[in-house]
Every structure is written in C-alpha cells, then in structure tokens.
Amino acid sequence: MNLLFVCTENKLRSATAEVVFSEYRGVNAIGCGTNKDALTPISGDLVEWADVVFVMEPVHRRKIVDRFGDLLRGRKLVCLDIPDRFERMAPELIRLLRDKVAMHIRSVTS
C-alpha cells in the first residue's frame, strides 16, 4: 500500500510520517509538502502513486484538491488535523500519527 503524507514544507510532520510508516510491513510511505520550496514538493506523479493521501491540515486538502482534483478520483484523501507545532520525530507526533492513520490503513487493507 502506498501512503502519501502532505504538510507544508516536508520537514517535520510529513517527514516524520514517512519514517514511521515506512517501517510497516507492506507499506510504502512518502512525505511531501505543498510549498514549492518543500524538501519534496507534491506532484501529480506522487498523487497518482498513492493509494491514500494524508494531509495534516484542511489548508493542505484545499491546495491538493485545487491542483490535483482529477488525479484524486479513486483515491482516499484524509485530513489528520495535526497542527504545525511538533518537532520532527517528536514522540507525541508519532503517537498522533499512529492513532489517526491506523483506522484508514485497516479500511484499505481489509
């Protein structure tokens, strides 16, 4: 299963999610950002690659839908509602990611 995690700059939240979920068996995870200067900027190729696109905040969902609406057909788009207040690999961020993503992974793989 291919999971795409999106935040603004791909430095903290989505980068953490990529590390955490890449360790899951049967999961490929990539983090990216909506800003053009993100470490890995979101692209149509990444959206097409993903089975599920997870965004950290509603603003990210709006930006992705505006840019890649056609490519999102048939893909699950989930807003995790995780604010930009965590450091990379912060234990609380990891716990939130695991808790909020778990139900969506199960629903896709079952």
C-alpha positions as CSV (number, residue, x, y, z in Angstrom):
1,M,0.0,0.0,0.0
2,N,1.3,3.4,-1.0
3,L,0.8,6.2,1.6
4,L,1.5,9.9,0.8
5,F,1.8,12.3,3.7
6,V,1.5,16.0,3.0
7,C,2.3,19.1,5.1
8,T,3.7,22.5,4.1
9,E,7.4,22.1,3.8
10,N,8.0,18.3,4.3
11,K,10.4,19.0,7.2
12,L,8.6,18.0,10.3
13,R,5.1,16.3,10.2
14,S,5.2,14.5,6.8
15,A,8.8,13.7,7.1
16,T,8.1,12.0,10.5
17,A,5.2,10.1,8.9
18,E,7.4,8.9,6.1
19,V,9.9,7.4,8.6
20,V,7.2,5.9,10.9
21,F,5.1,4.3,8.2
22,S,8.0,3.1,6.1
23,E,8.7,0.6,8.9
24,Y,5.3,-1.0,8.5
25,R,5.3,-4.3,6.5
26,G,3.6,-3.9,3.1
27,V,3.6,-0.1,3.3
28,N,5.5,2.4,1.1
29,A,5.4,5.9,2.6
30,I,6.5,9.2,1.1
31,G,6.3,12.6,2.7
32,C,5.9,15.8,0.6
33,G,5.0,19.5,1.0
34,T,2.6,21.9,-0.7
35,N,5.2,24.7,-0.8
36,K,7.3,24.9,-4.0
37,D,10.4,25.0,-1.8
38,A,9.4,21.9,0.2
39,L,12.1,19.3,0.6
40,T,9.9,17.1,-1.6
41,P,7.2,19.2,-3.3
42,I,3.9,17.5,-4.1
43,S,3.5,16.5,-7.7
44,G,1.0,14.7,-9.9
45,D,3.2,11.7,-10.0
46,L,3.1,11.4,-6.3
47,V,-0.7,11.7,-6.1
48,E,-1.0,9.1,-8.8
49,W,1.4,6.8,-7.0
50,A,-0.6,7.0,-3.7
51,D,-3.4,4.7,-2.6
52,V,-4.2,7.1,0.3
53,V,-3.2,10.7,0.6
54,F,-3.0,12.0,4.2
55,V,-2.9,15.8,4.7
56,M,-2.0,17.4,8.0
57,E,-4.5,20.3,7.9
58,P,-7.5,21.4,5.9
59,V,-5.4,24.0,4.1
60,H,-3.4,21.2,2.6
61,R,-6.5,19.4,1.5
62,R,-7.8,22.6,-0.3
63,K,-4.4,23.1,-2.1
64,I,-4.3,19.5,-3.3
65,V,-7.9,19.4,-4.4
66,D,-7.4,22.6,-6.3
67,R,-4.2,21.4,-8.1
68,F,-4.8,17.7,-8.5
69,G,-8.6,17.2,-8.3
70,D,-8.8,15.0,-11.3
71,L,-5.9,12.8,-10.1
72,L,-7.6,12.2,-6.7
73,R,-10.5,10.3,-8.2
74,G,-10.5,6.8,-6.8
75,R,-8.0,7.7,-4.0
76,K,-8.8,8.3,-0.4
77,L,-7.9,11.8,0.9
78,V,-7.8,12.1,4.6
79,C,-7.2,15.1,6.8
80,L,-5.4,14.2,10.0
81,D,-5.9,17.6,11.7
82,I,-2.4,17.6,13.1
83,P,-1.2,21.2,13.7
84,D,2.2,22.5,12.9
85,R,3.5,22.6,16.5
86,F,5.7,19.5,16.6
87,E,9.4,18.9,16.1
88,R,10.5,16.1,13.7
89,M,10.1,12.7,15.3
90,A,8.6,14.1,18.5
91,P,7.0,11.2,20.5
92,E,3.7,13.0,20.7
93,L,3.6,13.5,16.9
94,I,4.5,9.8,16.3
95,R,1.7,8.7,18.7
96,L,-0.9,11.1,17.0
97,L,0.2,9.8,13.5
98,R,-0.1,6.2,14.5
99,D,-3.5,6.7,16.2
100,K,-5.0,8.7,13.4
101,V,-3.7,6.7,10.4
102,A,-4.4,3.2,11.9
103,M,-8.1,3.2,11.1
104,H,-7.5,4.2,7.5
105,I,-4.8,1.6,6.9
106,R,-7.1,-1.1,8.2
107,S,-10.0,0.0,6.0
108,V,-7.8,0.0,2.9
109,T,-6.2,-3.4,3.5
110,S,-9.2,-5.3,4.8
